[in-house]
Amino acid sequence: MSEAVTTNTYTHESAPTKRYRITFTTSGPLAHISVLDLGRVWERSLRRAGIPLRYSQGFNPRPKIQFASPLPTGCGGAAEWLDIWLETPWEPADIAAALKGKTPDALAVIQVNAVPESDPALSEQLIATETLVLLREIDLKSVETAVTALLKETTLLRPKRGRRRDKTYDLRPLIKTLEVETAEAPWTAKLFMRLVAQHGATGRPDEVLAALGFKDTPRRCTRTRLILGPQEDK
């Protein structure tokens, strides 16, 4: 497991924050669980670490934790974010130390930061994601041809998920960047995607692969970056 690096980017002596942002990675089996199950993994890990989470009020109290965005099923994460709220202020370094050895092997804490409690929810600040997809059992030239053809399209209608599969949406404006490079064996091609990730307009890597004609191509998917706000969209 990676050693956690901690920084405290927010201090306010008169009103110390009780909100903290954990940067973490997921891999292996955790790439195939839902965001609800990942939330349960985090709840167990934080309880085992003895970290005093703040809970909601009411008949079914829930710990106050928020992910930036659900990981697409089948994708690992190289720099995911989870915000947690505590009952009492902690030093970020103490949170990282408490979590050491308390998370599954496929989940590694990279960094812990203090965050102002007044900041908007991560989901409200998120504007884009970046994903790396490794493909195999396909030649590089066919991937390059498919990417070139897709980028020439002005519209890519795809069926909506869930109960509204008779409806469509346009995937093309959700694809900000799509690039292909050769990959090291056993993989044959790398796809780099930057996709819009905003409320009501989120591009999904599996939809891009389906639009390219690679829905069933063996692959490994890793979300490498979450982008907040226009100031970081560089």
One Martini backbone bead per residue (centre of mass of N, CA, C, O) as a GRO file, in nm:
protein
  234
    1MET     BB    1   0.098   0.034   0.020
    2SER     BB    2   0.077   0.354   0.009
    3GLU     BB    3   0.199   0.633   0.119
    4ALA     BB    4   0.090   0.895   0.294
    5VAL     BB    5   0.015   1.227   0.200
    6THR     BB    6   0.021   1.536   0.385
    7THR     BB    7  -0.198   1.825   0.385
    8ASN     BB    8  -0.267   2.176   0.484
    9THR     BB    9  -0.477   2.413   0.309
   10TYR     BB   10  -0.640   2.479   0.589
   11THR     BB   11  -0.675   2.764   0.809
   12HIS     BB   12  -0.870   2.843   1.124
   13GLU     BB   13  -0.842   2.925   1.441
   14SER     BB   14  -1.150   3.002   1.517
   15ALA     BB   15  -1.251   2.768   1.281
   16PRO     BB   16  -1.205   2.466   1.256
   17THR     BB   17  -1.220   2.221   1.054
   18LYS     BB   18  -1.437   1.908   0.969
   19ARG     BB   19  -1.316   1.887   0.675
   20TYR     BB   20  -1.207   1.616   0.450
   21ARG     BB   21  -0.969   1.515   0.193
   22ILE     BB   22  -0.946   1.210   0.017
   23THR     BB   23  -0.686   1.057  -0.152
   24PHE     BB   24  -0.736   0.776  -0.382
   25THR     BB   25  -0.706   0.429  -0.462
   26THR     BB   26  -0.812   0.184  -0.707
   27SER     BB   27  -0.829  -0.181  -0.747
   28GLY     BB   28  -0.924  -0.452  -0.880
   29PRO     BB   29  -1.211  -0.542  -0.719
   30LEU     BB   30  -1.295  -0.227  -0.684
   31ALA     BB   31  -1.368  -0.192  -1.000
   32HIS     BB   32  -1.656  -0.386  -0.947
   33ILE     BB   33  -1.805  -0.174  -0.773
   34SER     BB   34  -2.015   0.017  -0.628
   35VAL     BB   35  -2.060   0.315  -0.470
   36LEU     BB   36  -2.205   0.190  -0.229
   37ASP     BB   37  -1.987  -0.022  -0.162
   38LEU     BB   38  -1.756   0.181  -0.130
   39GLY     BB   39  -1.885   0.329   0.105
   40ARG     BB   40  -1.876   0.083   0.297
   41VAL     BB   41  -1.575   0.050   0.297
   42TRP     BB   42  -1.519   0.329   0.420
   43GLU     BB   43  -1.680   0.303   0.679
   44ARG     BB   44  -1.520   0.065   0.795
   45SER     BB   45  -1.239   0.197   0.788
   46LEU     BB   46  -1.307   0.444   0.969
   47ARG     BB   47  -1.395   0.282   1.215
   48ARG     BB   48  -1.132   0.119   1.253
   49ALA     BB   49  -0.967   0.402   1.289
   50GLY     BB   50  -1.137   0.598   1.489
   51ILE     BB   51  -1.311   0.799   1.324
   52PRO     BB   52  -1.528   1.079   1.394
   53LEU     BB   53  -1.805   1.076   1.248
   54ARG     BB   54  -2.054   1.242   1.101
   55TYR     BB   55  -2.406   1.246   1.149
   56SER     BB   56  -2.711   1.221   1.073
   57GLN     BB   57  -3.034   1.276   1.111
   58GLY     BB   58  -3.272   1.059   1.241
   59PHE     BB   59  -3.371   0.724   1.183
   60ASN     BB   60  -3.112   0.705   0.956
   61PRO     BB   61  -2.811   0.736   1.018
   62ARG     BB   62  -2.543   0.895   0.834
   63PRO     BB   63  -2.254   0.936   0.715
   64LYS     BB   64  -2.053   1.216   0.621
   65ILE     BB   65  -2.010   1.143   0.282
   66GLN     BB   66  -1.822   1.231  -0.034
   67PHE     BB   67  -1.812   1.193  -0.361
   68ALA     BB   68  -1.732   1.319  -0.661
   69SER     BB   69  -1.759   1.036  -0.835
   70PRO     BB   70  -1.854   0.774  -0.983
   71LEU     BB   71  -1.728   0.489  -1.080
   72PRO     BB   72  -1.698   0.311  -1.333
   73THR     BB   73  -1.759   0.009  -1.412
   74GLY     BB   74  -1.425  -0.130  -1.431
   75CYS     BB   75  -1.286   0.111  -1.283
   76GLY     BB   76  -1.023   0.259  -1.176
   77GLY     BB   77  -0.835   0.472  -0.937
   78ALA     BB   78  -0.570   0.730  -0.909
   79ALA     BB   79  -0.756   1.012  -0.801
   80GLU     BB   80  -0.962   1.009  -0.567
   81TRP     BB   81  -1.253   1.152  -0.390
   82LEU     BB   82  -1.314   1.212  -0.030
   83ASP     BB   83  -1.550   1.348   0.183
   84ILE     BB   84  -1.528   1.435   0.533
   85TRP     BB   85  -1.705   1.448   0.851
   86LEU     BB   86  -1.648   1.562   1.178
   87GLU     BB   87  -1.687   1.613   1.521
   88THR     BB   88  -1.375   1.677   1.519
   89PRO     BB   89  -1.083   1.804   1.493
   90TRP     BB   90  -0.813   1.719   1.267
   91GLU     BB   91  -0.528   1.605   1.155
   92PRO     BB   92  -0.440   1.491   0.857
   93ALA     BB   93  -0.207   1.306   0.957
   94ASP     BB   94  -0.390   1.144   1.156
   95ILE     BB   95  -0.579   1.022   0.950
   96ALA     BB   96  -0.367   0.872   0.785
   97ALA     BB   97  -0.255   0.704   1.022
   98ALA     BB   98  -0.524   0.563   1.105
   99LEU     BB   99  -0.564   0.422   0.808
  100LYS     BB  100  -0.332   0.250   0.840
  101GLY     BB  101  -0.429  -0.080   0.771
  102LYS     BB  102  -0.768  -0.030   0.730
  103THR     BB  103  -0.754  -0.094   0.436
  104PRO     BB  104  -0.769  -0.234   0.161
  105ASP     BB  105  -0.539  -0.330  -0.071
  106ALA     BB  106  -0.719  -0.181  -0.313
  107LEU     BB  107  -0.680   0.067  -0.101
  108ALA     BB  108  -0.523   0.393  -0.122
  109VAL     BB  109  -0.373   0.641   0.059
  110ILE     BB  110  -0.231   0.956  -0.044
  111GLN     BB  111  -0.420   1.202   0.077
  112VAL     BB  112  -0.472   1.476   0.320
  113ASN     BB  113  -0.720   1.740   0.351
  114ALA     BB  114  -0.822   2.040   0.435
  115VAL     BB  115  -1.163   2.180   0.428
  116PRO     BB  116  -1.390   2.396   0.381
  117GLU     BB  117  -1.720   2.379   0.479
  118SER     BB  118  -1.828   2.596   0.254
  119ASP     BB  119  -1.778   2.426   0.035
  120PRO     BB  120  -1.872   2.276  -0.218
  121ALA     BB  121  -1.953   2.013  -0.358
  122LEU     BB  122  -1.781   1.814  -0.560
  123SER     BB  123  -2.011   1.770  -0.774
  124GLU     BB  124  -2.033   2.091  -0.824
  125GLN     BB  125  -1.716   2.122  -0.930
  126LEU     BB  126  -1.729   1.924  -1.147
  127ILE     BB  127  -1.623   1.902  -1.512
  128ALA     BB  128  -1.402   1.657  -1.533
  129THR     BB  129  -1.243   1.368  -1.688
  130GLU     BB  130  -0.975   1.121  -1.677
  131THR     BB  131  -0.893   0.843  -1.905
  132LEU     BB  132  -0.747   0.513  -1.914
  133VAL     BB  133  -0.726   0.282  -2.195
  134LEU     BB  134  -0.659  -0.059  -2.235
  135LEU     BB  135  -0.586  -0.256  -2.523
  136ARG     BB  136  -0.669  -0.580  -2.669
  137GLU     BB  137  -0.705  -0.770  -2.944
  138ILE     BB  138  -0.594  -0.517  -3.119
  139ASP     BB  139  -0.512  -0.294  -3.356
  140LEU     BB  140  -0.388   0.020  -3.383
  141LYS     BB  141  -0.507   0.110  -3.655
  142SER     BB  142  -0.811   0.065  -3.586
  143VAL     BB  143  -0.814   0.273  -3.359
  144GLU     BB  144  -0.729   0.521  -3.521
  145THR     BB  145  -0.963   0.511  -3.723
  146ALA     BB  146  -1.196   0.534  -3.516
  147VAL     BB  147  -1.111   0.803  -3.389
  148THR     BB  148  -1.112   0.978  -3.641
  149ALA     BB  149  -1.412   0.930  -3.711
  150LEU     BB  150  -1.539   1.034  -3.448
  151LEU     BB  151  -1.413   1.331  -3.453
  152LYS     BB  152  -1.585   1.407  -3.719
  153GLU     BB  153  -1.824   1.408  -3.562
  154THR     BB  154  -2.118   1.600  -3.449
  155THR     BB  155  -2.284   1.329  -3.381
  156LEU     BB  156  -2.374   1.097  -3.091
  157LEU     BB  157  -2.613   0.877  -3.061
  158ARG     BB  158  -2.743   0.756  -2.746
  159PRO     BB  159  -2.872   0.556  -2.526
  160LYS     BB  160  -3.033   0.565  -2.253
  161ARG     BB  161  -3.051   0.484  -1.938
  162GLY     BB  162  -3.260   0.264  -1.816
  163ARG     BB  163  -3.601   0.348  -1.868
  164ARG     BB  164  -3.488   0.547  -2.128
  165ARG     BB  165  -3.404   0.377  -2.404
  166ASP     BB  166  -3.590   0.548  -2.610
  167LYS     BB  167  -3.378   0.750  -2.553
  168THR     BB  168  -3.150   1.017  -2.636
  169TYR     BB  169  -2.803   1.120  -2.669
  170ASP     BB  170  -2.520   1.339  -2.698
  171LEU     BB  171  -2.181   1.249  -2.686
  172ARG     BB  172  -1.987   1.444  -2.838
  173PRO     BB  173  -1.977   1.703  -2.632
  174LEU     BB  174  -1.840   1.506  -2.400
  175ILE     BB  175  -1.583   1.507  -2.588
  176LYS     BB  176  -1.277   1.666  -2.552
  177THR     BB  177  -1.077   1.407  -2.554
  178LEU     BB  178  -0.906   1.184  -2.809
  179GLU     BB  179  -0.645   0.944  -2.774
  180VAL     BB  180  -0.374   0.755  -2.938
  181GLU     BB  181  -0.153   0.479  -2.843
  182THR     BB  182   0.088   0.286  -2.785
  183ALA     BB  183   0.147  -0.030  -2.621
  184GLU     BB  184   0.233  -0.250  -2.391
  185ALA     BB  185   0.272  -0.555  -2.332
  186PRO     BB  186  -0.037  -0.699  -2.393
  187TRP     BB  187  -0.091  -0.434  -2.510
  188THR     BB  188  -0.185  -0.216  -2.806
  189ALA     BB  189  -0.363   0.027  -2.672
  190LYS     BB  190  -0.414   0.378  -2.602
  191LEU     BB  191  -0.666   0.564  -2.426
  192PHE     BB  192  -0.746   0.913  -2.412
  193MET     BB  193  -0.979   1.078  -2.186
  194ARG     BB  194  -1.190   1.372  -2.198
  195LEU     BB  195  -1.474   1.428  -1.988
  196VAL     BB  196  -1.763   1.531  -1.916
  197ALA     BB  197  -1.866   1.628  -1.555
  198GLN     BB  198  -2.196   1.698  -1.515
  199HIS     BB  199  -2.496   1.780  -1.441
  200GLY     BB  200  -2.660   1.606  -1.700
  201ALA     BB  201  -2.334   1.583  -1.821
  202THR     BB  202  -2.194   1.264  -1.878
  203GLY     BB  203  -1.918   1.095  -1.963
  204ARG     BB  204  -1.850   0.756  -2.075
  205PRO     BB  205  -1.621   0.521  -2.150
  206ASP     BB  206  -1.815   0.291  -2.253
  207GLU     BB  207  -1.953   0.473  -2.465
  208VAL     BB  208  -1.705   0.533  -2.632
  209LEU     BB  209  -1.637   0.241  -2.702
  210ALA     BB  210  -1.903   0.181  -2.843
  211ALA     BB  211  -1.873   0.407  -3.062
  212LEU     BB  212  -1.599   0.266  -3.171
  213GLY     BB  213  -1.649  -0.069  -3.147
  214PHE     BB  214  -1.528  -0.168  -2.828
  215LYS     BB  215  -1.718  -0.309  -2.616
  216ASP     BB  216  -1.565  -0.623  -2.625
  217THR     BB  217  -1.289  -0.531  -2.563
  218PRO     BB  218  -1.023  -0.588  -2.403
  219ARG     BB  219  -0.964  -0.424  -2.078
  220ARG     BB  220  -0.826  -0.127  -1.904
  221CYS     BB  221  -0.951   0.093  -1.647
  222THR     BB  222  -0.847   0.443  -1.562
  223ARG     BB  223  -0.895   0.697  -1.347
  224THR     BB  224  -0.669   0.985  -1.333
  225ARG     BB  225  -0.880   1.245  -1.326
  226LEU     BB  226  -1.006   1.530  -1.152
  227ILE     BB  227  -1.200   1.825  -1.245
  228LEU     BB  228  -1.205   2.152  -1.109
  229GLY     BB  229  -1.302   2.388  -1.252
  230PRO     BB  230  -1.183   2.618  -1.486
  231GLN     BB  231  -0.892   2.663  -1.353
  232GLU     BB  232  -0.818   2.334  -1.416
  233ASP     BB  233  -0.881   2.343  -1.734
  234LYS     BB  234  -0.569   2.253  -1.903
   0.00000   0.00000   0.00000
